[in-house]
Amino acid sequence: MKFEVNQLVIYKGSNGYEIGKIKRIKDSKSAWIWYHSGDTAALTDFDLIEPIINDYCIQDLLNKEVEE
C-alpha cells in the first residue's frame, strides 16, 4: 500500500481504533501522523495503519442524524 501526505488512516492501538492524518513520510516503513488536534505527530509504522478509503464523505456522515 502506498501512503501519501494528508491521507487519512486508521490505527489499531491497544485501547481501540484511532483516526489519523499523515503529516510527513519518514521512509518506506513509517510516517509522522497526527492523531489529535494538537501539533504533535507520532511516528507510526505503516504495518500498524490502514487507509480510510471513503474520506470524501466523512463530513456528510458526521452531519447525518438518525430519524426516530
N, C-alpha and C positions, 0 to 999 in steps of 0.2 A: 504494500500500500504506500502510495506517495502522499506525504503530508505537506501542507503549504502554510505560510504565514497567514494569519487571520482566519484560519479554518477552525470551526467549532468541532470539539471532540468530546467523548465521554470517557471518564476514567473510573475503573472499578477499584475502589480502595477498601480497606478493612472495615470501614463503617458504612459502606454503601457506595452509590454512584455519584460522581460529580461532573458537571458540565464545565468545560474549559475552552479557552481560545488561545491558539498558538501565537505567541509573541515573536519568537525567533527560533529558527532551526539551529541547533548546535552542530550536529554532524549527522551521519547516516543512521544513527541509532537513537537520537534523543532531541528534545526541543524544550525551550523555556515556555511554560504555559501559565496563563492567568486562570485561577480558579475562583476568584472573588473580585470585588470592585476596586481593591487597592492596586498599587503599582508593583507589588512584589509578585514575581513569577517563580514557579517551581520547575526545576529540571526534571523531566519525566521521560522515561524510556518509551519508545514507540510500541514496544511489546505490551505496554500497560494501557494503551488507549485505542479507541476505535473512532472512526469519523462519524459525525452526525450528518446524514445524507439529506435530510429534509429541513435543513436550517432556513431555507427560504420562507417557511411558513410558521416559524416559531412565534412571532408576534401575533399572527392570526389565531394560533392555538391558545395563547395566553389570554386573548380577548374574548374567547368563546365563553358563554355562560350556559349552564345546564338548565333546561326548562323543566319545571316540576309540575 
